[in-house]
Amino acid sequence: MLSDKIRLEIDSLPLIYQEEVFNFILFLKDKVNKKTDTEYLTENSKIKQTIIDGLNTPLAECSKDINW
């Protein structure tokens, strides 16, 4: 079984590298659980509508200057 093979490999490493493997696992779990930018933006209806409105705005009506 894969989990047994992984366990054997991890157990064969010095403790300091086992900790690195553990930290990498936590990093991967965090990455899997995070929402993508697209998911975040489309879940917010106000932001989603602003993006749609912007995409539907004719280029001639768009400003050439950025007023940030």
C-alpha positions as CSV (number, residue, x, y, z in Angstrom):
1,M,0.0,0.0,0.0
2,L,1.3,3.5,-0.8
3,S,0.9,4.9,2.7
4,D,3.0,2.0,4.1
5,K,5.7,2.8,1.5
6,I,5.6,6.5,2.4
7,R,5.8,5.7,6.1
8,L,8.9,3.4,5.6
9,E,10.6,6.1,3.6
10,I,9.9,8.8,6.1
11,D,11.0,6.6,9.0
12,S,14.3,6.0,7.3
13,L,15.1,9.7,7.3
14,P,16.9,11.6,10.1
15,L,14.4,13.4,12.4
16,I,15.2,16.9,11.0
17,Y,14.2,15.7,7.5
18,Q,11.1,14.0,8.9
19,E,10.1,17.4,10.2
20,E,10.6,18.9,6.7
21,V,8.4,16.2,5.2
22,F,5.8,17.0,7.8
23,N,6.0,20.8,7.0
24,F,5.6,20.0,3.3
25,I,2.5,17.9,4.0
26,L,1.0,20.9,6.0
27,F,1.9,23.2,3.1
28,L,0.1,20.9,0.6
29,K,-3.0,20.6,2.8
30,D,-3.2,24.4,3.0
31,K,-2.7,24.7,-0.7
32,V,-5.5,22.2,-1.4
33,N,-7.9,23.9,1.0
34,K,-7.4,27.5,-0.3
35,K,-9.7,29.0,-2.8
36,T,-8.3,30.1,-6.1
37,D,-8.6,33.8,-7.0
38,T,-11.3,33.0,-9.5
39,E,-13.3,31.1,-6.9
40,Y,-13.0,34.0,-4.4
41,L,-14.0,36.6,-7.0
42,T,-17.0,34.7,-8.4
43,E,-18.4,33.9,-4.9
44,N,-18.7,37.6,-4.1
45,S,-21.7,38.8,-6.2
46,K,-20.8,42.5,-6.1
47,I,-17.3,41.8,-7.3
48,K,-18.6,39.3,-9.9
49,Q,-21.1,41.9,-11.3
50,T,-18.4,44.6,-11.4
51,I,-16.1,42.3,-13.5
52,I,-19.0,41.4,-15.8
53,D,-19.9,45.1,-16.2
54,G,-16.3,45.9,-17.0
55,L,-16.0,43.1,-19.6
56,N,-19.2,44.4,-21.3
57,T,-18.0,48.0,-21.4
58,P,-17.1,49.1,-25.0
59,L,-13.4,49.9,-25.3
60,A,-14.3,53.4,-26.6
61,E,-15.9,54.1,-23.2
62,C,-12.9,53.0,-21.2
63,S,-10.5,55.5,-19.7
64,K,-6.9,55.6,-20.9
65,D,-5.7,56.9,-17.6
66,I,-5.5,54.9,-14.4
67,N,-6.7,56.9,-11.4
68,W,-5.4,54.8,-8.6
